[in-house]
């Protein structure tokens, strides 16, 4: 037997007398058709409105709010407003969702972007994007992302280009930070559409202002010139003789490893001992990058030269000696007291190295380019082999589809040739600096 709907004109007295049942119970107002209240078994009373969206055939039940937050008259007025919207073909639920989307902040969008299931970001990428939000875009972090305008972007770009964060022009940082914002706005448009399905932000303000205000950056080609390779290696050797502490020594060794291998900074700095292999056979010494460790997302085993092996064995001895002294063991080859447990800041050795060879600036990626330059220009290593050794996808069809591109121990001779050149040039620089008898020989 079906229980007849409970109907009455809602007044404060009526609502106060409503009593809960064993399950959710509904009462309906006789004054406004579709206006009702729901009372749960624990006695909570909530106002609702129910109606059919004109033209769609869809019936919608919408929660107005709790009794006490809304009076009967306030809830009735809200019900009338929702019913009018439905008669005009609008769905108040979609409008409510749109209103909520219009208030979502830049920080909330970023958090949602980072937490996408099945699409994990590398921690370094997440950290970089967070750095842009927290520093360059900080004044927008808690603002609705939909409120950021083209003029806002243009102004922030100008400020960063003129004075950066510390008074020095930073056009590169300006552009990279706004690229992060552009990415998040594109994501917001996919995640938080308007009620009619159109984008939350019809015109991405970063894309719009970039057409007029961004100057395309020329690809960087800065590297250590061949005639300075020896000075660089000698300078790194000298730095290693008197480091300030173990963190400083680890940073110096990271820079030496970068020059010997052409690795990316994050790949080298986060290297762990379980991904380093030593062998009596010099051609079978390697270091390993897992899918999550490198930019390409491909696992790769890279050969180690005798110089790189010597560097890593010296670091292994330091780690073992530290444990013998009662210090905790660490999985990292280049450990530090940073939060992540490994070297994250090598600015000091880079600055010393920059001054030693007379360069205006020097970065880890410059060493990567230097490694390629030495291999290709000084050691006659074919370009596709340099691409493989620096963990790039080869451009050539044959190399890309027919060569072994993961286990690269067969390229040990090329790696060794590069390291031999760097070490030899370093010895020449040392002899010159210490008054040795050096005779320049014609390179073969």
C-alpha positions in Angstrom: 0.0 0.0 0.0 1.4 3.4 -1.1 1.4 6.1 1.5 -0.2 9.3 0.3 2.2 12.3 0.0 2.0 14.6 3.0 0.8 18.1 1.9 0.2 21.3 3.8 0.9 25.0 3.6 4.4 25.3 5.2 4.6 27.6 8.2 7.2 27.7 11.0 4.7 26.0 13.3 4.2 23.2 10.8 7.8 22.6 10.1 8.6 22.6 13.9 6.1 19.8 14.4 7.4 17.5 11.6 8.7 14.2 13.1 11.1 11.8 11.5 10.2 8.3 10.2 12.3 5.2 9.8 13.6 6.5 6.5 13.8 9.9 4.7 10.4 11.4 4.6 9.0 14.1 2.3 6.4 16.8 2.9 5.1 19.1 0.1 3.9 22.7 0.2 0.4 23.4 -1.1 1.2 27.1 -1.8 4.1 26.5 -4.2 3.9 23.3 -6.2 7.2 21.4 -6.1 8.4 23.1 -2.9 9.0 20.5 -0.2 11.1 19.4 2.8 12.9 16.3 3.6 13.4 15.0 7.1 15.9 12.3 7.8 15.6 9.6 10.4 17.8 11.6 12.8 15.5 14.6 12.5 17.4 16.9 10.1 15.1 19.0 8.0 16.2 20.3 4.6 14.2 22.3 2.1 14.0 21.0 -1.5 12.4 21.9 -4.8 11.4 19.5 -7.5 10.3 20.2 -11.1 10.8 19.4 -14.7 13.3 21.3 -16.9 11.3 22.7 -19.9 12.2 21.2 -23.2 14.4 18.5 -21.8 11.9 16.2 -20.1 14.4 15.9 -17.2 13.1 16.1 -13.7 15.3 17.8 -11.2 15.3 17.7 -7.4 17.4 20.5 -5.9 18.5 20.9 -2.3 17.8 24.5 -1.2 19.3 24.3 2.3 18.7 23.3 5.9 15.9 24.6 8.0 17.5 27.1 10.4 19.9 28.3 7.7 16.8 29.2 5.6 13.4 30.3 7.1 10.3 28.9 5.5 9.7 32.1 3.5 13.3 32.3 2.3 13.2 28.7 1.1 9.9 29.3 -0.6 11.3 32.3 -2.5 14.3 30.3 -3.5 12.0 27.5 -4.7 10.0 29.9 -6.9 13.3 31.2 -8.4 14.5 27.6 -9.2 11.1 26.7 -10.7 11.2 29.9 -12.9 14.6 28.8 -14.2 13.3 25.3 -15.0 10.3 26.8 -16.9 12.8 28.7 -19.0 14.7 25.5 -19.9 17.5 26.0 -17.4 18.8 23.4 -14.9 19.6 25.1 -11.6 21.9 22.2 -10.7 24.1 23.0 -13.7 23.9 26.7 -12.8 25.0 25.9 -9.3 27.9 23.8 -10.6 28.9 26.7 -12.9 28.7 29.2 -10.0 31.0 26.9 -8.0 33.4 26.6 -11.0 33.6 30.4 -11.3 34.9 30.5 -7.8 37.6 27.8 -8.1 41.0 29.3 -7.4 44.3 29.0 -9.2 45.7 26.9 -6.3 42.7 24.6 -6.3 43.0 24.1 -10.1 46.7 23.3 -9.6 46.0 20.7 -6.9 43.4 19.1 -9.1 45.9 19.0 -12.0 48.5 17.4 -9.9 46.1 14.7 -8.6 44.8 13.5 -11.9 44.4 9.7 -11.7 46.4 7.8 -14.2 48.4 10.9 -15.2 51.1 11.3 -12.6 53.5 14.2 -12.9 57.2 13.8 -12.0 57.9 15.3 -8.6 60.4 17.7 -10.2 57.7 19.0 -12.6 55.2 19.4 -9.8 57.8 21.3 -7.7 58.6 23.6 -10.6 55.0 24.4 -11.3 54.4 25.0 -7.6 57.4 27.3 -7.5 55.9 29.4 -10.3 52.5 29.6 -8.5 54.0 30.4 -5.1 56.4 33.0 -6.3 55.7 34.5 -9.7 51.9 34.1 -9.6 51.5 34.3 -5.8 49.0 37.2 -5.8 46.6 35.2 -7.9 47.0 31.8 -6.1 43.8 32.3 -4.0 41.8 34.2 -6.6 39.3 32.6 -8.9 41.2 31.5 -11.9 38.4 32.8 -14.1 39.1 36.3 -12.9 42.6 36.5 -14.3 42.5 38.8 -17.3 44.7 39.4 -20.3 45.8 42.7 -18.8 46.7 40.9 -15.6 49.0 38.6 -17.5 50.4 41.4 -19.6 51.2 43.4 -16.5 52.9 40.5 -14.7 54.9 39.6 -17.7 56.2 43.2 -18.0 57.0 43.3 -14.3 59.0 40.1 -14.5 60.8 41.1 -17.6 61.8 44.4 -16.1 62.7 43.4 -12.5 62.0 39.7 -11.9 61.7 38.7 -8.3 64.9 40.2 -7.0 65.3 43.4 -9.1 67.0 41.7 -12.0 65.2 41.2 -15.4 63.9 37.6 -15.8 62.2 37.3 -19.2 62.7 33.6 -19.2 61.1 33.0 -15.8 58.3 35.3 -16.9 57.5 33.2 -19.9 57.9 29.8 -18.2 55.7 30.9 -15.3 52.9 32.0 -17.6 53.2 28.8 -19.6 52.3 27.1 -16.3 49.3 29.4 -16.0 48.3 28.7 -19.5 48.4 24.9 -18.9 46.3 25.2 -15.8 43.7 27.4 -17.5 43.4 24.9 -20.3 42.9 22.2 -17.7 40.3 24.3 -15.8 38.4 24.6 -19.1 38.2 20.8 -19.4 37.5 20.1 -15.7 35.0 22.9 -15.0 32.8 23.7 -18.0 30.0 26.2 -17.9 26.4 25.0 -17.6 26.0 24.9 -21.4 29.2 23.0 -21.9 31.2 25.9 -23.1 34.7 26.6 -21.6 34.9 28.3 -18.2 37.4 30.8 -19.7 36.4 31.3 -23.3 39.8 33.0 -24.3 42.9 31.8 -22.5 44.4 35.1 -21.4 48.0 33.8 -21.6 47.6 32.6 -25.1 46.0 35.9 -26.1 48.7 38.2 -24.6 51.5 35.9 -25.8 50.7 36.7 -29.5 51.6 40.4 -28.9 54.0 40.4 -25.9 56.2 37.3 -26.1 59.4 37.4 -28.0 60.3 33.9 -29.1 63.4 32.6 -27.4 66.3 31.5 -29.5 67.5 28.0 -28.7 70.3 28.1 -26.2 73.7 26.9 -27.3 75.9 28.0 -24.5 78.6 25.5 -23.6 82.2 25.4 -22.5 84.5 25.9 -25.4 86.9 23.1 -26.3 89.9 25.2 -25.4 88.5 25.6 -21.9 87.6 22.0 -21.2 91.0 21.4 -19.6 90.7 24.4 -17.3 87.2 23.3 -16.3 88.2 19.8 -15.3 91.3 21.1 -13.5 89.2 23.6 -11.6 86.8 20.9 -10.5 89.7 18.7 -9.4 91.0 21.6 -7.3 87.6 22.3 -5.8 87.5 18.7 -4.6 90.7 19.1 -2.6 89.2 21.4 0.0 85.3 21.3 0.1 83.6 23.1 3.0 81.6 20.0 4.0 80.2 16.8 2.7 77.3 18.5 1.0 79.7 20.8 -0.9 81.8 17.8 -1.9 78.7 16.0 -3.2 77.7 19.1 -5.2 81.2 19.2 -6.8 81.0 15.5 -7.7 77.6 16.0 -9.2 79.1 18.7 -11.6 82.0 16.4 -12.4 79.5 13.5 -13.2 77.5 15.8 -15.4 80.5 16.7 -17.5 81.6 13.1 -17.8 78.2 11.7 -18.7 76.1 14.6 -20.2 73.3 13.6 -17.8 70.4 15.9 -16.9 70.8 17.5 -13.5 67.8 15.7 -11.9 68.9 12.4 -13.4 72.4 12.6 -11.8 71.5 14.3 -8.5 68.8 11.7 -7.6 70.9 8.7 -8.6 70.7 5.8 -6.1 73.3 3.1 -5.5 70.9 0.3 -6.5 71.1 1.7 -10.1 74.9 1.7 -10.3 76.8 -1.4 -11.5 80.5 -2.0 -11.2 82.2 -4.9 -12.9 85.8 -6.2 -13.4 85.0 -5.9 -17.1 85.3 -2.1 -17.7 82.8 -2.3 -20.6 80.1 -3.7 -18.3 80.0 -0.8 -15.8 76.8 1.1 -16.1 74.2 3.3 -14.4 70.5 2.9 -14.9 67.6 5.3 -15.3 64.1 3.9 -14.7 61.0 5.1 -16.6 60.2 7.6 -13.7 63.7 8.9 -13.5 64.1 10.5 -16.9 62.4 12.9 -19.2 61.7 10.4 -22.0 60.0 7.9 -19.8 62.0 5.1 -21.2 64.3 2.8 -19.0 67.9 3.0 -20.1 71.3 1.5 -19.1 74.2 3.9 -19.8 77.9 3.0 -19.9 80.3 4.4 -17.4 83.9 5.4 -18.4 86.8 4.5 -16.1 86.8 8.2 -14.9 83.1 8.0 -14.0 83.7 4.7 -12.3 86.6 6.1 -10.2 84.4 9.0 -9.2 81.5 6.7 -8.1 83.8 4.3 -6.3 85.3 7.3 -4.3 81.8 8.3 -3.4 81.0 4.7 -2.4 84.0 4.7 -0.1 82.9 7.9 1.5 79.4 6.4 2.1 80.9 3.2 3.7 83.2 5.2 5.9 80.4 7.4 7.1 78.4 4.3 8.1 81.4 2.9 10.0 81.5 6.2 12.0 77.9 5.6 13.0 76.2 7.9 10.5 72.9 6.7 8.8 73.2 5.1 5.4 71.7 6.7 2.4 70.5 5.3 -0.9 71.7 8.4 -2.8 75.1 8.6 -4.6 75.2 12.3 -4.0 73.5 12.8 -0.6 72.9 16.0 1.2 71.0 17.4 4.2 68.2 18.7 1.9 64.6 17.6 2.5 64.8 15.2 -0.4 68.0 13.7 0.8 70.2 14.4 -2.2 71.9 17.3 -3.8 69.5 19.9 -5.1 71.7 23.0 -5.2 75.0 23.0 -7.0 75.3 26.8 -7.5 78.5 27.2 -5.6 80.6 24.9 -7.7 79.0 26.2 -10.9 79.9 29.8 -9.8 83.5 28.8 -9.0 83.8 27.0 -12.3 82.2 29.9 -14.3 84.8 32.3 -12.9 87.7 29.9 -13.5 86.9 29.7 -17.3 85.7 33.3 -17.7 82.1 32.6 -18.7 79.2 35.0 -17.9 77.0 32.1 -16.8 77.0 28.4 -16.5 74.2 25.8 -15.9 73.9 22.0 -15.7 72.4 22.0 -19.2 75.4 23.9 -20.5 77.5 20.9 -19.3 75.1 18.6 -21.2 75.7 20.6 -24.4 79.5 20.6 -23.6 79.5 16.8 -23.3 77.9 16.6 -26.8 80.3 19.1 -28.2 83.3 17.2 -26.9 81.9 13.9 -28.2 81.0 15.2 -31.7 83.6 17.8 -32.4 86.7 16.6 -30.5 86.2 12.8 -30.4 84.4 12.1 -33.7 81.4 10.3 -32.1 78.5 10.1 -34.5 75.6 12.4 -33.7 73.1 9.6 -33.3 75.4 7.9 -30.7 75.6 11.2 -28.8 71.8 11.4 -28.9 71.6 7.9 -27.3 74.3 8.6 -24.7 72.5 11.7 -23.6 69.1 9.9 -23.4 67.5 11.6 -26.4 65.3 9.8 -28.9 67.4 9.5 -32.1 66.1 11.6 -35.0 67.1 9.1 -37.7 64.5 6.4 -38.7 67.2 3.6 -38.7 68.6 4.5 -35.3 65.1 4.9 -33.8 63.7 1.7 -35.1 66.6 -0.7 -35.5 69.2 0.1 -32.9 69.3 -1.0 -29.3 68.2 2.1 -27.6 67.9 1.0 -24.0 71.0 -1.1 -23.1 73.8 1.0 -24.3 76.9 -0.7 -22.9 78.0 -1.3 -26.5 78.7 2.5 -26.6 81.3 2.2 -23.8 84.2 3.0 -26.3 82.6 6.3 -27.2 82.0 7.2 -23.6 85.5 6.3 -22.7 86.9 8.4 -25.6 85.0 11.5 -24.3 86.2 11.0 -20.7 89.8 10.4 -21.8 89.7 13.7 -23.8 88.4 15.6 -20.8 91.0 14.1 -18.4 93.8 14.6 -20.9 92.9 18.3 -21.3 92.6 18.6 -17.6 96.2 17.3 -17.1 97.5 19.7 -19.7 95.8 22.6 -17.8 97.2 21.3 -14.5 100.7 21.2 -16.0 100.4 24.7 -17.3 99.1 26.0 -14.0 101.9 24.3 -12.0 104.8 25.1 -14.3 105.1 21.8 -16.0 106.8 21.3 -19.4 103.9 21.3 -21.8 104.3 20.9 -25.6 101.2 21.3 -27.7 100.7 18.3 -30.0 98.6 18.3 -33.1 95.4 16.4 -32.5 94.9 13.3 -34.7 
